[in-house]
């Protein structure tokens, strides 16, 4: 069994502190104090033909996989191979996460009044493809079952408090988070303490917007995915052709890595989408 690395002074419960680089990036957390001051927006339009064929070929087999699950596997693969994308800044310090943590919203019914609830899954370095899919499916099933969830119960309790008291509590928690660590009762519960928040708007027939990052929590990456639709592209023979394209809009805190590293990471994401058979080895 692989043992966890010992925690050092300055580490947090979910991440190890990273020594700042010897360049301008070292003072970025002081120049750009919030995530939305450090926001970089990346548009990616991905040819989805191979990915859709990959999903279709596995329907009705033991290896059946949904389009959303395939997209999440690709994102996890990138975050594992490009660890700087799995970092966050808090308290003006840079941290490297130990696990990949993904959050997304599940609607309990596809109606205007259908309740939304969050799903958060933690992927450890030891988790293989089967374990990852089991965690995703279990999280979604529990969210849609209508059963009581700890995070929903916490939010309901807090919103019953007087506004003045809730404001003081949030301020106190943020101060503790800044100087010490995530308060214990929020660990594994707060969906905004994640590697990436994923909004699959294509599942409800919507486009992909550019989304802000949350100042609360530790999420450095927001991924919005829109509806797959036909688009005129340049084919391999240089002639125009119509392909089904999936829009991704990625919001990134530039304090966690430099632009070159981020761009190459998104190139890798495109590679997984164009050759989804690579996901079989995850």
N, C-alpha and C positions, 0 to 999 in steps of 0.2 A: 504494500500500500504506500502510495506517495504521501510523505508527510508535508504538512504546511510549513512554509518558511516562518521562523520565529519573528514575532513582531518587534520592531525597533522603536526607540523613542521617536515620537512624531508621526508614527503610522496611525491609521484609522482602522475601524473594525473591518472594513471591506477593501482597504487599499493601502499600499505602501507609499510613503512620501518619496518623491523623485527629486534629486538634486537639480536645481535650476540650470539651464544651459548658460554658457558664457557668451551670451549675445543679447540683442535687444529683447528677445522673448522673455528673458529673466525678469524684466521690469514691467512686462505687459499687465500682470495682475494689479499693479499699482497705477498704471496709466489708464487701463480699461477695467474698472472695478466690477462691472456686471457682465453677465453673459450676453445681454443684448447690445452692450457697447462693443462686444467682441464678435458680433455675429457675421458669419460668412455664409452666403447662399450659393448652392450649387444646383444647377438644373441638369438632369440626366434624362434623356429619352432613349429607352432601351428596346431594341428589336426583340419582341416577345415570342416570335414564331417557334423557336426551338424549345423555349420554356413551356409553352402551351402544349406542344407535341409531347414533351416529357411527361407532363401531368396526365394527358389523355391516354398515353400508352400504358399507364399504371392503373387506370380505373378498373375496379373489379378484381384486382390482384392483391396478394398479401402486402405488396409494396405500394399500395394506393396512397396518394399524397395530394393535398389540395394545392391550389396556386399560392395561397397565402403561406402555407407551410413551406413550400419550396422557396419562396422569397425570403422567409425568415432564416431558413438554413443557409442561404447565400450570404445574408447579412452576418450571421454568426461566424461563418467561415472567414469572412473578411476581417472581422473583429479579432479573431484568433490569430490570423496571420499578420495583422497590422496592429500591434498592441497599443501604439500611441493613440489610436482612435478610441481606446478604452480608458481614457484618462479623464480627470476632472480637476477643476480649480475651486478651492474653498479656503477661506482664511488667508488669501493671497498666496497659497501654497499649491503645488502641483502634486497630484496623486495618481498612481497606477493601480487600477482595479485588479483584484485577484480573479474574479469571475466575470463572465458576460451576463449582464442583467438587462432584460428587455421588458418594456411595458407597452401595453396597447389597450384599446377600449373595445369591449364587447357589448353589443346591444342585445337585450333580452328578447326584444321583438322588433321586427323591421317596420315600425310605425313612427309617426311624428311624436307620439307620446311614450314610445318604448323606452324603458329605463336603460341607462348606460352604466356600466360598471367597469372598473379597471382590472386588468390581468397583468400580473408581474411574474416572470419566470427567471430563475437563476440557473445558468448553465455553467457547470464547473469544468475545469480542464479535462477531467476524466470522462465526461459524458460523450457517448457516441451518438450516432444518428438516431437509433431506436430510443434511447433515453431522452434525447431532445424532443422528439416527436411526442413521446408519452407525456412529457411535462407540458408541452403546448396544449395537447388535446385535453389533458386533465384540467388545466387552468381554465380553458374555454368552457368545458362542460360544467364545471363548478360555478362559473360566473353566470351562465345561462340558466342554471337550474333554479335560480331565484332564492337559493339558500343564503343564510346570513354569512356575510363576509366581514372579517375583522376590520378592514380599512373602511368599509361603508359604515359600520357601527361606530367607529371612532369619529368619522366626519359628522354623523348624525348627533353624537353626543356633544361635540364641540360647537356645532351650529345652534344648539339650544342655549348656549351661554350668552349672557349680556355682551353686547359688542365691545364695551370698554374692557371687560375681563378677557375676552377672546383676543383682543388686540395685544394685551399685556402678555398673554401666554405665548402667542406667536413670536413676539419680540424676544421674549426670554429664551425660547427654543432656538431662534436664529442666532442669538448671541452665544449660547452654549455650543451650537454647531460650528460657529466661526472659530472659537478659541479652543474647543476640546474635541468633540466627536459628535456623531449622530446620537441623539438621545435613545436609550435602549428600547423604549416601547415603539419607536418608529422603524427599527431595523427589520428589514424584510416585510414591512407593512406599507411604507410610503412609496407609491408608484413613481414618484418624481425623483427617487434615489436610484437611478438606473443608468445603464450605459447609453441606451437610446430609447426614445419614445416613438412608436411606429403608429401612424394613422393610415389605415388601409381604406381610403375613401372610395377607391374603385369598387369596393364591395357594395356600396350604396349608389353607384352610378354617378359619382362626383369626380371633378377634376382634382388635381394635386396643387394645393396652395403652398406658398412659402410661409412657414410657421415660425413664430418667435420661439426662443428658448425660455425656460422657466428660471427665475432668479432663486426661487425656493428649491431646495434639494441639490442634486449633484448631476443632473442630466446635461451632457455636453453635446448631444446629437438628437435632432428631431428629423424623422423621415416621413414624408407624406407621399403616398402612392395613389395615383389616379386611375381612371378607367382606361382599359386597353381599347385602342381604336385604330382604324386604318390611317396610314400616313404615307405620303409619297416620299420614297427614299431613293438613293442612288444604289443600283444593284452592282453585283460583282463585275458585270460586263460594262459598267459605266452608264447604263441606261436607266431611266426612271422606272421604278417599280413600286407597287403598293404592298406595304407590310403592316402587320399589327404591331403597334408600338405602345409601350408602357411608360408613362411619365413618372419620374421620381423627382422630388424636390427635397434637397437635403440642407438642413440648417446646422451649422457647426460653430462651436466656440473655438476661435482661432488661437486662443491661449494654450490649448493642449498640444498643438503640433504646428509645424509650418505648412505653408500652402502646397509645396511640392509633395510632401508626404500625404496630405489629404487628397490631392488630385490623383496620385498613383493608387491610393486605396480605393477610390471610386472607379478607377479603371479596372481594378481587380473585381469589383462587384459586377461590372458589365461583363467581364470574362465568364464569371459563373453563370450569368443569365444566358449568355450566348452558347455556353457548353454546359448545360445543367447536369450532364452525366458525371461531372466532377463532384457533385454533391453526394454521390453514392459512397464516396470514400471519407465522408465527414466523420 
